[in-house]
Amino acid sequence: MNVRCQPRLDGPPAPPWRLTAIGRAQTSPTPDGLALIVHPTPPGVYSDAQISDYAAPTGFRWRPPLRLTVRARCAPGADALRGTAGFGFWNQPFMPGQAALRLPQAVWFFFSSPPSDMRLARGVPGPGWKAAVINAARWPFLALLPAAPLGALLMRLPPLYNALWPVGQRAIGVSERLLDPALLADWHTYTLDWQPDGVAFAVDGAPVHRAPAAPRGPLGFIAWVDNQYAVATPQGRFAFGLLPLAAPQTLTLRSLTIETPTSA
């Protein structure tokens, strides 16, 4: 028997669930479900609409085993969407007022548009709609950190990138699969089964990716849409910024269920 967690989507959810709207954003119940909306936004302004279930570094509560099921769509589709959007679990590496940066951990469905370029899985483009796992809070990554600056320089040569980056990718626990971007514009049911030894992703019941390892947690749930971009590549390119928006962008959640075994 499983324990089911289903936050309210047709009105204000009960704690610890919370709705957040920053900048030119709003959260709104609609006949289709909870709409997370970012409105037209001028340059230099951050807009973010989200639902989450954590408020502080100590507020993360989810660990494997569990299953997340979300029915969602995004408007506009991937061709016109700018910024990032998605849903799943992470540890929000940086929070306002936080002195230190946490090493990133995430298990989620994640979208980013150009100029975002987080090319962390060899052979997978940086931007796009992905099933993705990252777990940098592991000793192999910490062991490689002293050599990271030299490694970034060496990997600017394609033969050395091909030889060295598989080691780096395993160290940060990255596993990604690019999904059909056309999925975003229509209603689909997304499932992730987060187990101690890996994560299975599915869309409308069809498997789309299997990650061979997974974070231990705890992580917090988030579903969001915003106007950020980020660049992080093995070759040492890093950048962050905000994109102006000429039209509204909406991630709508029709249903959201988290199931855990009764013994978890």
Buried (B, 14 or more C-beta within 10 A) or exposed (E): EBEEBEBEBEEEBEEBBBBBBEBBBBBEBEEEBBBBBBBEBEEEEBBBBBBBBBEEEEEBBBBBBBBBBBBBBBBBBBEEBBBBBBBBBBBBBEEEEEEEEBBBBBBBBBBBBEBBBBBBBBEBEBBBBBBBBBBBBBEEBEEBEEEBEEBBEBBEEEEEBEEBBEEBBBBBBBBBBBBEBEBBBEEBBBBBBBEEEBBBBBBEEEEBBBBEBBBEBBBBBBBBBBBBBBBBBBBEEEEEEBBEBEEBBBBBBBEBBBBBEEEE
